[in-house]
């Protein structure tokens, strides 16, 4: 079997001439299959040499590569090649079958002739070659007449892709003032065409925009500076356009472009310069220390660290003024270091230098990187407060100094040219108890009260000095130390609790005592201890002075017993070493205790005497049981008495929310002048002024706007009894509704009113149901549900239903 490819693609004239003598053996001069006979045919040559290479074993397929141009734009399918088998005699019994990559979607084969065509446009950049399998089969039985063989269809490249800058656009930087040819950045373009075939992927670079400042290497794409000493202060950014063109830049090649933004980075090539050579500022002499006097700035065309500066004062006033650099604005800040005094010096001429902080040695040849300017500071006079000659005066006074004695003197003067008179006073916030006075004219400080060093040993006074202008006040300070004298006797250091064991032996130390003294002698304390003469000869204790400001209490005997005496009081005399010496007598309490073998107190105080015969545990339990039984019986009796007073069954109609108070005391009537004010009972027409209620707003409207005029009040004495009570209760109801002091809940209102017909009868209404009273309370039924219970209690018990009395 043999096959042929498309001659238009790969068949050249010279190659065709070389291969024509071999056409009888196949398209490429290879051995073909013989077909039906199955005999082996070989090509015989008498001559040796290269033809011997053609002697191979017989095989049914002869394979090779097919070449197909990419991006074919013709209307007809593109002819790729032809397959032919020696078995095919042209009688239509052989059918050609194609399989493999794209055998159904891209490539087709004529099953009769073996012609192969491409039905779609091919793109080498998507797939460079296709591997296919071909086979000749019997048309009727589909049995292969020759083995399957494999061949490759290779897509031949054309220049259909332009170069692309995958990393563009580019951003780059180069220092200003760089030398010619300094590398800036390297650009790179890629071409998707086949680099092994032709010049389709061979790219050259050129610069379209950015000349004459920069250039690009045509092969490597390296961008370099084309001019030396480019100045950032003139122009700090350039935008270049770089082109990449394939086909080695020849005509017809495709091209792509990218932009390169080149920024000139700053170098310190500019010195600082002051915009003015002279500056003038005016300040008040009262300007506080550490205040800002002025700001000056030297300009530098550089940026960032290259524009950072240091300032210093070169002449006049380095001790009075200081200058620092504001790191945010790079200004020189002049700061006052010492107080100004117009009368002493009223102007300062400063020489200030500004120098770059970071100087580049490569540009030192350009000149000095510093500049100087003059600053004149003029001091303005102000009315100043008085100034003390000594801001802090230290004085001493003895605590026994008499009242009015002079301690010391303060002095102040007016610093202004007017030299006004000064008056002195003490800031009483620093001398609340007024221990001292100061003479208003002379400034002499004296005592005003007796002093006590033990209460306050140091007094810190603020002295005020004033001139004619009351707003100008100077302040001075005086520290008065009170000197100590021996005016306090020594006392016990603590409140001692001395315990003495009953088994203490004679000569045993039971307590070591010490003393304290509020005074503070210069040489320190020295205390002497002794027993007063009145107790020095006692038979129980003695005292031993330890000569170290302590003393020991020692027993003289043994055999102390609590039953005999539980507490001993021992007076101790303590004398200090002051001049004159002071002493005090302090009492030491010694308690006799029962101690264990180690001398630890177990119990102290009086001994409790016990009865010789005690009750047994059983007797105590029996007595306790009897007491509990009696208590239980008493509680039961009390509970039963309370239950008898309560009804066993509550009537349903009495289950109400109001509380009914039962009482048996009817009072003494008119004869009882101590319980009630009878005048108030008879004065029925007194106008009651409303009180102010504290829990609600007084002007809150009620449901019943009752008139409050005195003319509307009824005269009870002129009305019948039933009307009197009805009007009385109605008025009290209205008073309760509008009374701002009434509680916001239901309560029992008690009215001390007997009516006109009562002379000395009972005020109680509990017996009203059992008496033949002529009072009619049926009107209570008309007052609403709140008075329904009263209507049921005091009514006649009759109800009218449809005109019938029930």
C-alpha positions, 0 to 999 in steps of 0.5 A: 500500500502506498500514499501521497501527500499534497504536492503544493506544500512540501514538493519542491522542484529539486526534491521532485527531480530526485524522487521521480525515479522512485515513483514506481515503488511508491510516492516516496519510493518505498516498498509497497505491498503486493496484495493477493498473491502474498509473494514477496517482491524485492527491488533488484539493483546491480549497483551497490551503494545507497540503493541497498538501503531500500532492501527491507522486509515487505510491509503493507503501509508506507507512512509519512507526515502530511503538512497542512497550512494553518488558517486556510481561508478557501471555500473548498475543503483543503486537500491534505493527501491521498491513501492507496493500497496495492490491494485496491485494484480499482474495482471498488472492493476496498474501502478506506477508513480513517480514525484518530484525532479529529478524524470525524470533526476535522479530517475526512477521507474518501472511502473509495479514492483515499483522498484526505481533506481538512474541513475546518480552519486549523490553528497551529497555536491551538494544536500543532499536529494530529495523529491519525490511523488509516486502514483498508478494509473489505467493503463487503465484510469490513475485514481489514485487508492490510494492518492499521498504520499511523501517520501525522498531519502537521499544521504548518505555521504562518505569521498570524500572531503579533508580539505581546508584552505580557508584563506591560505596562511597565513602571520603572525608576532611575536616579536623576543625574544618572550617567549616559547608558544607565539601565532603566528596565528590560521589556520582553515580548512573546510571539505565539508563532512557531519559533522553529519555522521562519521569522514569524517569532523573531522579534526586534524592539524599537522606541516610538516615544521617549526620545531623545531621553531614552533608548532600547536595545533592539534584541534584548529590550533593555531600556537605557538613558540616552541623555546624561544628568537629567534633572528631576526638579525640571521634569520628574516623569517620562512615558515611553512607548516601546514597540516589538515587531516580528519578522525581524522587523521586516515589512509585513511583520506584525507588531505590539506596543507597551508603555514604560513610565520612568520616574526620576528618583531624587538625589540630594543635588540641591542645597537649602536656601533661605528665601530672605536674608533678614527676619524680624520678630517682636515678643513680649517680655512676659513670654513664658519659658519654652514658648515658640518665638518664631519659625524660619524655613530654608527651601530645598528643591529636593524631597524626602530625606534629601530635604531634611535639615538641621538648624543651629544658632551661630551668634548672639543668644544661644543661652537665651534661645534654642532652635529645633527642627519641625520634622513635619514641615522642616522649619526651624523653631526658635524656642525661648530658654530663659526669661526675657527682661526688657529692662536688661536687654530689649533686642537680640540678633541671631545668626541661624544656619540651615544644613542638609542632614543627608549630604551625598558625597557625589554632589559635594562638588556642586557647592556648600549644602548650607545657608545662613540668615539673620533673625532680629528678636525685639522684646516689648515691655509689659507691666510685670508683677513684683519680683522677690529677691529670693524666690524661696526663703527658709526660716526657723522658729522655736515652738515656744516662741511668744506670739508676735515675735519676728521670724524673718523678712521677705523682699520684693521689687517692681521690675518696671521702670516705674518702681511702684511701692510693694505691699505684702500679704500671706495667701491664707490657703497656705496658712488656714489656721493663721499662725503667721502674719506679714507686715504689709510694708516691710515684709517682716513675718511674725507669729500670730499663734502659739506653735506646736512642732508635734502638730506641724513641724514645717509651714509652707507659706505663699507670700503675695507681693502687689503693686498699684495694679491689683492684677500684678501679683508676685508670689514668693515662698517661705518655708518656716521650720519649727524647732523642737523643745522638750515639752512632751513627757515619755509614755509607753510605746504601746498598750501592754497586756502582761500575762503572769503564769501562776507557776512563775518562778521568782526572778522571771522576766514577765514583760519588757517595756519601752517608751516613746516621746513626741519630742525629737532631741538633736542627740536622740532619745534616752529614757530612764525607767524606775518604780515610784517610791510608793511601790518600790518596796512591793513584794511582787515585782521589781523593775530593771532598767536595761540602759537601752531605752527598755526595761524589764519587769521581774517577779520577786516571788512565786506562787501567784494564784488567781483565786487570791488576786487576778490582776496587779497594777504596777506604776512605772516612772519614765524620765527623758533626757531633755532639758529640763527633763520630763517624766510620766507615770504609766500603769502596767496591768499584770493578769494572772493566768493558768499556763501549761508546761511550756508557759503558754497562758490557757485561761486568765481572769477570775476563777469560776467556783463550782458547786460540789454536787452537780446535776447529772445529764439525765436530770438536765434533759428531763428539765429541758423536756418539761420546759419545751412541753410547757411552751408547746401547751401555751402556744396551743392554748393561745392558738385555740383562743384566737380561732374561737374569735374567728367565724368558721364559715365566711358568708359569701356576701361578706367576702369583700375587699374592704377591711371591717374594723370591730371595736367596742368603745363608744366613747364618752360623747360630749362629756369626753372632752379629752378625746375629741375637740367638741368645738370642731364637732359643732362647727359644721360649716367650716370652710376646708381649704384644699391641701397641696398634694405631693404625689400628683400634679395639683391642677389635675382635673377630677371627674367631678368639677365641684365648685369651691365657693363658700356660698355653695356650702350647705348649712347643715343645721337647717336641714333634716337629719337624713338630708344632713347626713346625705349632704355631709357624706356627699361633701366629704366624698367630693372633698376626697375626690379633689383632695390632692393629699388623698392616697391613690388607693381605697381607704377607710375614711373616719368622720367625727360627725354626730348629726344635729339630733345627737346630744350624747348618744353613741357614735357607732354605726354597728348597731344600726341594723338592730335599732329602729332608726328612721334614717333612710340610706336607699340613696346609697344604691344610686352612688354606684358599685363602690357604695353597693356594700353600704347600701346592702348593710344600711338599706331597708333590705327591700328591692323593687323589681318592675314596681313590685316590692320584693 
